[in-house]
Amino acid sequence: MRILVKGTGVAGLTAAFELARSGITVEVCERNAEPSRGASWYAGGMLAPWCERESAEAAVLTLGQEALDWWDDATPGLVVRHGTLVVAPARDKVELSRFASRTAGYRWVDEGEIAALEPDLAGRFRSGLYFPGEGHLDPRLALKSLHERLCTMGVRFHMGIPLDEEPFDRVVNCTGSAAIGGISDLRGVRGEMLYLATPEVSLSRPVRLLHPRIPLYIVPREPGRFMVGATMIETEDAGAISARSMMEFLNAAYAVHPAFAEAEIIETGTGVRPAYPDNLPDVTQDGRTIFINGAHRHGFLLSPAMARQAAEVVCQTLSQKERDHETSGEWRRA
Ligand SMILES: Cc1cc2nc3c(=O)[nH]c(=O)nc-3n(C[C@H](O)[C@H](O)[C@H](O)COP(=O)(O)OP(=O)(O)OC[C@H]3O[C@@H](n4cnc5c(N)ncnc54)[C@H](O)[C@@H]3O)c2cc1C
């Protein structure tokens, strides 16, 4: 029995991992010569189910909580479990109260506690919300690590070359926004981001700055490097970052710490998040193809749950006669 996974974004690699560890023979194909440069490449890597609940359905919280352990298991040593700090400029304190009213799993922190958590932010914010159960990872390192692990598990990769799907018993399609138009109701949500480099600032955890228009955050990478994101724009346009978005990001970074004014902008990027109307991912089946898509802004948070669901669907279909009807939407009510 051979399964083909299409796409080396977070949906594809997590699915390949769950399938391979179920004992199934898996091969992975990617249309590009390099592993994923899709939305996954530009992600913040926040594993933040409680914060995300502020604007997402309950399933994001229930299914997202398993993500930290999953990534720890699949990519040992890459998950940082330092929680999330949410702050707001003094004039926007009401925004903090509003955020608190829509979330759980936090505690209020005052100026002294903020300084204890993030010494470089001492004296900059009077109050904030600290979500201790959350974590983050570097998506690029995590995908590389997962790719290498899959290779050691015997999974074959076919990069940048068209592959005949016919010999495979099942195809797991994880092609992200490339499937827009082919999967009904799937749309693109543009997310811009940039990387800053400065030795003057040190952060231990993602810092979210509440903002009336953009959910802004700074995620620390290796020492002296920071990912700043991310816009949410209803378009499939993956073109270069706009001047407006760049200004919003730089203003936000400067509001978090003035030393960011002297930082180098070392990269800008745009990813198109694949999303369904309810902004929840889904595992669907059409004949012998299983689709995992629609992760929206939660690819790293929810792919472990989606991958497990897809592996269950594959195992069920392998153990039964051919089932060619669609099975959609069941997993999220689990
Ligand atoms: C700026 C930004 C910040 C984000 N931050 C976070 C975050 O902090 N936490 C979080 O959980 N999520 C975050 N996300 C969301 C997350 O990145 C997406 O949900 C996720 O990347 C979607 O993964 P995917 O595998 O479905 O798609 P993609 O990553 O786009 O991967 C699809 C892959 O399929 C390949 N492909 C396409 N067509 C074919 C074909 N015909 N054959 C073979 N391969 C094909 C593509 O080349 C690509 O490699 C963020 C997204 C953005 C843009």
Ligand as a Chemical Component Dictionary entry (heavy atoms), coordinates in Angstrom:
data_LIG
# 
_chem_comp.id                   LIG 
_chem_comp.type                 NON-POLYMER 
_chem_comp.pdbx_formal_charge   0 
_chem_comp.three_letter_code    LIG 
# 
loop_
_chem_comp_atom.comp_id 
_chem_comp_atom.atom_id 
_chem_comp_atom.alt_atom_id 
_chem_comp_atom.type_symbol 
_chem_comp_atom.charge 
_chem_comp_atom.model_Cartn_x 
_chem_comp_atom.model_Cartn_y 
_chem_comp_atom.model_Cartn_z 
_chem_comp_atom.pdbx_ordinal 
LIG C1  C1  C 0 2.836  35.728 8.050  1  
LIG C2  C2  C 0 2.215  34.460 8.600  2  
LIG C3  C3  C 0 2.328  34.163 9.955  3  
LIG C4  C4  C 0 1.774  32.966 10.452 4  
LIG N1  N1  N 0 1.969  32.657 11.773 5  
LIG C5  C5  C 0 1.497  31.480 12.255 6  
LIG C6  C6  C 0 1.736  31.105 13.603 7  
LIG O1  O1  O 0 2.383  31.846 14.353 8  
LIG N2  N2  N 0 1.246  29.902 14.043 9  
LIG C7  C7  C 0 0.547  29.060 13.232 10 
LIG O2  O2  O 0 0.119  27.984 13.689 11 
LIG N3  N3  N 0 0.308  29.388 11.943 12 
LIG C8  C8  C 0 0.761  30.573 11.431 13 
LIG N4  N4  N 0 0.530  30.923 10.132 14 
LIG C9  C9  C 0 -0.349 30.063 9.324  15 
LIG C10 C10 C 0 0.418  28.930 8.679  16 
LIG O3  O3  O 0 1.612  29.401 8.125  17 
LIG C11 C11 C 0 -0.460 28.280 7.600  18 
LIG O4  O4  O 0 -1.691 27.878 8.173  19 
LIG C12 C12 C 0 0.238  27.050 7.055  20 
LIG O5  O5  O 0 1.511  27.388 6.615  21 
LIG C13 C13 C 0 -0.525 26.415 5.905  22 
LIG O6  O6  O 0 0.233  25.264 5.588  23 
LIG P1  P1  P 0 -0.016 24.389 4.301  24 
LIG O7  O7  O 0 0.934  23.250 4.391  25 
LIG O8  O8  O 0 -1.470 24.110 4.173  26 
LIG O9  O9  O 0 0.356  25.337 3.074  27 
LIG P2  P2  P 0 1.792  25.792 2.534  28 
LIG O10 O10 O 0 2.744  26.073 3.632  29 
LIG O11 O11 O 0 1.519  26.915 1.585  30 
LIG O12 O12 O 0 2.349  24.538 1.764  31 
LIG C14 C14 C 0 1.791  24.067 0.557  32 
LIG C15 C15 C 0 2.898  23.354 -0.195 33 
LIG O13 O13 O 0 2.334  22.638 -1.305 34 
LIG C16 C16 C 0 3.194  22.827 -2.426 35 
LIG N5  N5  N 0 2.412  22.560 -3.637 36 
LIG C17 C17 C 0 1.476  23.343 -4.209 37 
LIG N6  N6  N 0 0.952  22.706 -5.295 38 
LIG C18 C18 C 0 1.569  21.501 -5.378 39 
LIG C19 C19 C 0 1.456  20.393 -6.274 40 
LIG N7  N7  N 0 0.577  20.389 -7.293 41 
LIG N8  N8  N 0 2.255  19.315 -6.074 42 
LIG C20 C20 C 0 3.138  19.293 -5.047 43 
LIG N9  N9  N 0 3.288  20.312 -4.168 44 
LIG C21 C21 C 0 2.510  21.402 -4.327 45 
LIG C22 C22 C 0 3.656  24.265 -2.280 46 
LIG O14 O14 O 0 4.810  24.511 -3.061 47 
LIG C23 C23 C 0 3.939  24.313 -0.785 48 
LIG O15 O15 O 0 5.230  23.858 -0.494 49 
LIG C24 C24 C 0 1.071  32.087 9.594  50 
LIG C25 C25 C 0 0.971  32.390 8.227  51 
LIG C26 C26 C 0 1.544  33.555 7.737  52 
LIG C27 C27 C 0 1.456  33.844 6.251  53 
# 
loop_
_chem_comp_bond.comp_id 
_chem_comp_bond.atom_id_1 
_chem_comp_bond.atom_id_2 
_chem_comp_bond.value_order 
_chem_comp_bond.pdbx_ordinal 
LIG C1  C2  SING 1  
LIG C2  C3  SING 2  
LIG C2  C26 DOUB 3  
LIG C3  C4  DOUB 4  
LIG C4  N1  SING 5  
LIG C4  C24 SING 6  
LIG N1  C5  DOUB 7  
LIG C5  C6  SING 8  
LIG C5  C8  SING 9  
LIG C6  O1  DOUB 10 
LIG C6  N2  SING 11 
LIG N2  C7  SING 12 
LIG C7  O2  DOUB 13 
LIG C7  N3  SING 14 
LIG N3  C8  DOUB 15 
LIG C8  N4  SING 16 
LIG N4  C9  SING 17 
LIG N4  C24 SING 18 
LIG C9  C10 SING 19 
LIG C10 O3  SING 20 
LIG C10 C11 SING 21 
LIG C11 O4  SING 22 
LIG C11 C12 SING 23 
LIG C12 O5  SING 24 
LIG C12 C13 SING 25 
LIG C13 O6  SING 26 
LIG O6  P1  SING 27 
LIG P1  O7  DOUB 28 
LIG P1  O8  SING 29 
LIG P1  O9  SING 30 
LIG O9  P2  SING 31 
LIG P2  O10 DOUB 32 
LIG P2  O11 SING 33 
LIG P2  O12 SING 34 
LIG O12 C14 SING 35 
LIG C14 C15 SING 36 
LIG C15 O13 SING 37 
LIG C15 C23 SING 38 
LIG O13 C16 SING 39 
LIG C16 N5  SING 40 
LIG C16 C22 SING 41 
LIG N5  C17 SING 42 
LIG N5  C21 SING 43 
LIG C17 N6  DOUB 44 
LIG N6  C18 SING 45 
LIG C18 C19 SING 46 
LIG C18 C21 DOUB 47 
LIG C19 N7  SING 48 
LIG C19 N8  DOUB 49 
LIG N8  C20 SING 50 
LIG C20 N9  DOUB 51 
LIG N9  C21 SING 52 
LIG C22 O14 SING 53 
LIG C22 C23 SING 54 
LIG C23 O15 SING 55 
LIG C24 C25 DOUB 56 
LIG C25 C26 SING 57 
LIG C26 C27 SING 58 
# 
